[in-house]
Amino acid sequence: MPDAWEDREDLATVDVHIAAGERLVAKQSVLIEQMAERAHDTAEAERLLQDYEHLLQTWRRHRQLMLDEIMRQEGREPEAT
């Protein structure tokens, strides 16, 4: 089983992925606004935004599970979410 230090390194990687996902969501939102202003069909762009948001939510849940495991390894009780 990995130790808490290795898990913290993995947690940092997940944080990078979450930040990248947040940037994608923001960019896609702006793109949709621009498309709408130009009267373009935004349906596909909106579906992609939903996919990005779902993925971001999954990464955040994964991060919380990792953090809970780190706390257990350190002898602390995970925080209620």
N, C-alpha and C positions, 0 to 999 in steps of 0.2 A: 504494500500500500504506500502511495506517495506521502511524503511528510508535508507539514504545513508550509514549509518554505517553497517547495516545488508547486504546491497548490496556489500559493500567492503569486508565483510567476505566471501560472496559467490564468489566474484571475486578472492580472495585468493585461494579458493578451485579449481576454474577453472584453476588458474595458476599452481597448483599442478598437475592437470590432463594434462595440456599442457606439462609440464616438463616430466611427465611419458610417454606421447605420443612421445615426441622427443627422449627419450631413446629407446622406442620400435622401432622407425624408424631406429635409428642408429644401434641397434642390428640386426635388420632384414637385413639391408644393408650389414653388415659384414657377416652375415650368408650366404647371397646370393653369395657374393664374394668367400667365402670358398667352397660353393657347386660347383660353377662354376670351381674353381681351381681343384676340384676332378672329374670334368666332370659329375656331377650329374644334373638331370633335375631341373631347377630352376623355372619352370613355376608357380607352385602353390605358392612357396615362393614369387615370384614377384607379384602375385595377392594379397597375404596377405599384402605385402608392400604397394601396391596401396590403399588397404582398410585402413591401418594405416594412410597413408598420407591424405586420404580423411577425416577420422575422426579428425585428427589433424587440418585440415583446417576448419572443422565445429566448433571445439572448439574455434579456434582463432576468427572466425566470432561471435560466441556467446559471447566471452569475450569483443569484441569491442562493441556489442550491450549493454552489461551490463555497460561498461564504459561510453557510451553515456548517458545512463539513470542516472547514478550517477551524471554526470556533469549537466544534466537537473535539478535534485533534488537539486543540490547545486547552481542553478541559473547561471550556465555557459553554454556557447554554445559548443556543441560537436564538436570535431575536424573533419575536412573533411578527409575521408579515400579514 
